[in-house]
Amino acid sequence: MKILFRFIVSSSLFVISSLVHADRPNIIVVLCDDLGYGDLACYGHPHIKTPHLDKMAEDGIRFTNFYSAAPVCSPSRVGLLTGRSPNRAGVYDWIPVADPKSPHRRGEVHMRESEITIPMLLKEAGYATAMAGKWHCNSKFNVEEQPQPGESGFDHWLATHNNASPSHANPDNFVRNGEPLGEIKGYSCQIVVEEGIDWIEAHRSEKASQPFFLYLAFHEPHEPVASPSKMVEGYKDVTYSKKEAEYFANVENIDTAVGKLLGYLKTSNVDEDTLVIFTSDNGPETLNRYVNASRSWGRSDPLRGMKLWTTEAGFRVAGIMRWPGRIEGGEVSSLTVSSLDFLPTFCDLAEADIPKDLTLDGGNFLAALKGEEIDREKPLVWAYYNALKGYQVAMLDGDWKVLAQLDLQKIHNVSEENIEEIRAASVVDVEIYNLKFDIGEARDLSEDDDELKERLVKKLEANYQALLDGSYVW
């Protein structure tokens, strides 16, 4: 990065409370944007080179049933940070730049100040916190009217509102701690990782004993895609077009960035003290779904659907964890883990207190690292009112996946103007799949067993209703 690295850090960073213990791990979450379930070599891609992520999986644990909080970006990020369905926070779809003319008050949407986030709770427990990359949790970015990353718990932040602009190459829309930086030479994922490494290095030089939480939110491989020419050249013989090669190279560039991060952790002797998680916000974009999606060659194989669907490909994503001090390595797990599980798990690891009145939708995933089922109080439920193919509601209960439509038109946001219509909508056209034997959701079992259908439909209706009752209305 050819820019002067500066820190604007609150004095709390340098105050170590009595809660800080040497055995509490550092935690790093690496989140991709629109990465397909089948886009990594270790998840079956025949051509894309991902040696560093493959090695991360070999050294750690690779989950085959890992789920994001939503099938689209903003809600997924809010769910990850809060441990709650994004509907509870009032984030139902991707957040555009604020526009007072947006219907149903969509221009007002943001992760509100009342939401409690992972960095807030870990900071209270004595952690240093930082983020770099895509924010996309508000409609008014870097404006005091809405909470920014700093107000959401991050001591230090380098962020963009949404996508890197004008592309991943030499972006000019990054803001560091409130200060716009102008053009930065390089590729977005590399810039993000370099910022993270620089922050860790500066933090450790001041307080090496203080654990940290770092959130790295890549813009890749979301459009507008831009990739190093040498990487693009490497795929010319296995792709249909240069645009497909650019996408493949984009994923490889992600891998290179992760390799740089992991290499730094190892050479800095913080490897065994650090849990690193790699995942995606949702599934892959559909090629040419919109004008600028001509490089969206992500793969959802062997899943059904794409981004914006509530079938598996919308939110079943790559999930790799590496922690040399706790994970032996070489594990491939079919246990269900969700990004909603991050908050309760990280708080357990950090010995951070979760408010007793906070409604969470995830569970502690530490059991899964030992090959045991997560103790979930309720099934995972998604309600995405703007879903493609019409299935606005989905539930995962063990191996059972239930899809349902609502007798309701597509909706981007929930407000006082349409909430009664939403509350009156009924669950219709239910489909049931056993994902243990049918990962591609090819055989609907809803007409095979009346007793099973009745039980699962009742459970879906009850849990959806509970979520709707707890959803924020703008």
N, C-alpha and C positions, 0 to 999 in steps of 0.2 A: 504494500500500500504506500503510494507516494504522497502521503499526507502526514502532517504532524499529529502524533497521537497524544491526546490530552485527556485528563480525567477531571470530571466534576463529581466528586464523591462526598456523600454526607459524612459527617463526623462519626455517625453510628458504625461505619465500616471499621473504625479503628478501636471501637469499644467492645471488648470481649467479655461477655457476661459469664456468670458462673455456670450457665447451662452448657457451655461449649466443652465437648469431650473429644479426646483424640481419636476415639474409635468410630466417630460418626463420619460417614463417607461424604466425599464431594459427589455431586450429582450433575450430570450433563445430559440434556435432552436435545437430540438433533432431529428436526422435523423437516421433511421434504414437502413440496407443494405439487400435488397431482401425480405423484409417483405411482405407477401401476403395480399391482400385486405381483405381476410376472416380469417386472423390469430388471431385476437383479439376477446375476448368474446363479446365486445360491437359491433363488426361487424359480429357476428353470429357464431363464432367457437364454436362447441358443447363441447369441452373438455379442451382447453388451458385456464389456470387460469390467468387472467389479472386484478385483483381487483383494482390496483392503476390506471391503464389507464381507466378502467371503471369509477372509481370515478372522474378522471380528466375530462372525458366526461360529467358526471353528473353535475360537478361543472362549466363546460364551454360549449363549442359548438363542436359537432361532425359533420363533413362534410361528406356527402355521395358521393359528386362529387368533390373530391380533386385530382389534377393532378400534377405529377412530370414533370420536363422539358424534360425528355427522358426516354426510356424504358431500359436503361442500365446505369451503375454507373458513370463513369467519366463525360460524357456529362450532366447527371442530376445534378451533384454537381456543375459543372461550371455554368449551367443555374441558379441554386438556388442562387449562390453567386453574379452573375452579373445582374440578371433580364432580360437576353437576351437569345434567342435561342442559345444553345451551338455551333450551326453551325457558328454563327457570330464570335465566339472565335476560330474557327478552331478545335473544339473537337467533333468528329463525332462518336467515338466509345470508348470502354474502352481503357485506356492507358497502354501499356506494359512497362516493363523496357527498357530503350533506347537501340536500336540495329541499328547500321548504315546500316545493310543489310535489314532492314524492307522495304517492297515495299511501294511506294507512300509516302515516307518520314514519315511513321508512327512513327518511332523511335525518331523523333524530336518533337512530339506533346506535348504541355503543355499550361496551361493558361498563356498567354503572359503578360509581364509587362505592356503593354498598356491597358489591361482590367481593368475596374473600378469595384470594389467590394463593397459589403455591409460594411464590416469592414473598408475599406478605407474611405468611405463617413461618416460613423458614428464616426470614429476616428476624422475626421476633424471637426465634430460638437461637440466634447468634450467628446465622450464616451470612456471608457476603453474597450478593445476588447481581446478576447481569444478564442482558439479552443482546443479541445481534441478529438482524434480518428483518423478515416481514412481520409487521404487527397486525394490521387488519382487524383490530378490535374496536374501532370507533369510526364515525363518519366525519369527524373533525380532527384530523391528525395535526399534532403539534399546536393545538389551540387550547387555551386555558378553560374553555367552556366544558370540555370533556376530559376525563382522566386519560393520561398518557402513560407510557410504560413506567415512568418514574413514580406516578401516583398509584400504580398497580403493584408496587413492591420491588422494582428493580433499582438498585443503587446506581447502576451504569447501564446506558442503552445506546445502541446504534440501530436505527430502524428506518423503514419506509412505511408509508401508509398501506399500500397494496403491493403491486408488482414492481420489480426493478425497472427503471425507465432510463433511456428508451428501450433498453433490453438488458440481458444479463451482462453484456460487455460494456465496460466503462459507464456504469450507472451514475446519474447525476441527482438522484432524489433521496439520498441518505441524509438522516438528521442524527447528530450525536448529542444527547442530553439537551435537546432543544435547539441546537445550532445547526442549520443547514450547511452541508459540506461542499456542494457543487459536485462536479465530475470527479470520480475516483477511477483511476486506471486499473484494469483487471476485470476478472469475472466475479459475479456476485457471490457465489458460494465460497470462493477463495477469500474474498474480502471479509465475509462474515466469519470464517474460521480464523483468519489472521487477527481480526478484532478480538475474538474470544481468547486466542492464545496470548495476545498482548495484555489483555485484561488479567488473565490468570497470572502471568509473569509479574505484572506490576503489583497485584494483590499479594502474591506470595512473598515478594520482596519486603512488604510491609508487615504482613501478619501470616506467616507460613502455617501457623497452627490453626487458623480459622478456616473451617470448611466453607465450601462455596456451592452455589447453585447457578448453573449457566444454561441458558436456553438459546439454542442456535436454530433459527427458523430460515431455512434456505428458500429462495425464490424458485429454484429449479425443481422439476423440469416444466413448470408452468410457462405458457407463452407470455411475452415474446422471447422465444428461445434464441440463445446465441452461444456458440461453443468454440473452443480453440480449434483452429484450422487443421493442426496436425492430428488431433483426435478425429475430426470429421473425415479426414483422408483415410484413416484406418478402417472405415466402415463402407467405403465406396463399392466394394465387391460383394457385400452381403445385404445391400439395401436397394429399394426400388428407385430412390431419388436422393438428391442432396439433402432435401428437407428431412427425410427419414434418418439419414446419416447424422444430421445435426442434432436430432433428438437423441439418438444412441450416444453420441459424443457428450451430450448434456448430462446424461446419467453417469457416464464415465468420469466426467469432471466432478460430479458430486462425490464419487468414490475417491478420487484423488484428494479432495478437500478433507474427507473423513480420515484418510490415511495420514494426512499432515497432522490432524488433531491427535490421533492415536499415537503417532510417532513422538509428538511433543510430550504427551503424558508419560510415555515410557522413558524418554531421555531425562525428564525432569523428576523422575522417581516419585511420581504421584499416582502411578498406574494402579497399584493394588488398593489405593484408598479411594478410587473413583468408579462409580457406577455410570456407564455410558449407555444411553438408549437411542436407537435409530429407528425412525418410523416415518409415516406420512400423514398428512391431514385428511386425505380422502383418496379415492381411486383415480384412475387416469381420465383425462379429458377425451371426449370423442373427436376423432379426426374430422376437421372442417365443420364442427357444430356451429361455429360462428366464424366470421370473416378471417380473423387472425389466428385461427387454430389449425393452420396448414402444416405445422410441425408436430402436432399432437399424436405421436405414434406410440403412446404408452399401451401396454398390454395388460389385460385383466385375466388372461388365461390362468387357471381353468374355471374362472368364476363367470357368473352371468351378470351382464350389465356394464356400466361405466360410472364415472363421477355423476352425481345428481340422482342416481338410482338408489332405491332402498333394498335392492337385491344385493348379494354379497359383494360384488365388485365396487359398489359405492363406498363401502366403509370397512371391508376386510382389507388390511394393508400389511406391508412388511413390518415386522417387529423383531429387532435384534437387540439383545442386551449383553454387555460385557462388563465383568467385574472380577478381575483376577483374584481378589481377596475372598470372594464368596461363591463365584460360579466356576465350576471345574472346567467347563468347556466341552465342546463337541455335542451338545445336547440339541435335539430337535423336539419341540414340545407341541402337542396338539391341544394343550389346555387353553381355555379362553381367557384372554387378557385384553383390557380396554385402556385407552388413554384416560378414561374416567377413574381408573385405579391409581393414577400417579399421585394425586394429592394425599389420599389416606396412607399410601405406602411411604412416600417421601417424609410425611410427618412422623411416621413411626421410626424411620431411620434417623431422622433429625431430632427425635425426642421433642417434637413441636406439639403444642396443644391445639386441638381442633375444637372450635366452639361447639358446645353440646347441642345448641339449637340449630346447627347448620345441617340442612338436608343434603346428603350426598347420594350420588347414584352409582358410585364405584365401590370397590372393596380393596383390601390390602393384597397386593399380588405376590408378596414374599413367599407364600406357600407354593406358588407355581415354580419358583426357582428350585424347590425341593421335590418337584414332581407331584405336588398335591393340588387338589382343586381349591380354587378361591372360595372362601365363605361369603356368598352373596345373599343379602337379605331379599333381593328382588331381581328379576330378570333384566337384561339390557333392553331398553326400549328406545326407538327412534321415532320422532314425529316430524317429518319434513314436508310441509304443506305445498312446496313447489317441486315435488319429485317428478322426474320423468317417468313415463309409463304408468303413472297414476297411483302407485302404491305409496300412499303418504305415511302409513304407519307400519312399523316392523318390530318384531320382538324376537329375541334370542333367549331361549330357556333350555339350558343344557344343549343337547344335540338338535332340539326342535327350533326351527325357524318358521315364524308366522308372518305372512304379509297380508295387508288389508288395505282396501281403498276406503275413502270417506266420500259420502255423497256431498261433495264440496268442490268448488272451483279452485284452481291453483291460487295460492296466496303467498306473497313475499314476506309479509309482516303481520303481526297480530296487534290490533289496536282496539280502542273503544268503538270504532266504527264497524268492526266485523266480528268482534268476539262472540256476540250472541249467535251469529250464523255458524261459527265454528263449534260452539257448545252444543248446538242443535244437530250437528252432523252425526250420522250413524256410521258404524263400522260395517262395511259390506264387502262382498267378493273376496272372502278369505281364502288364502292358499297356505298349505302346510308342507314343509320339507324336513326330511331327516338329513342333516348335513353330515352326519357320520358316514353315510353311504352315498350321499348325493350332494357333493360340494358345489356342483353347477346348477342346483335348483331346477333340475329337469323334470322330476316326477312329482306332481302335486298329489299329496295324500289326503286332501281334505274330504274326499268322498269315500275313503277306504275304511274309516273307523269312526262311527258317529260319536262314541264315547270320548275318544281322543280329541275329536274336533270340538265337542262341547266344552271339555276341560280347558283346552288351549285358548279357545275364543273367549271364554269367561275371564281367563287370566289376562289376555291381551286387553280386553275392554276395561278391566279393573285397573290395570297398571297405566294404560293410556289415560283414563279418566283422572287418576291421581296426578299424572304429569300435567295434564291440562289444567287441573285445579291449582297446581303450583306454578304455572307459567306466568311470566310477567306480561302485562297488557300495557301497551303504550297509549 
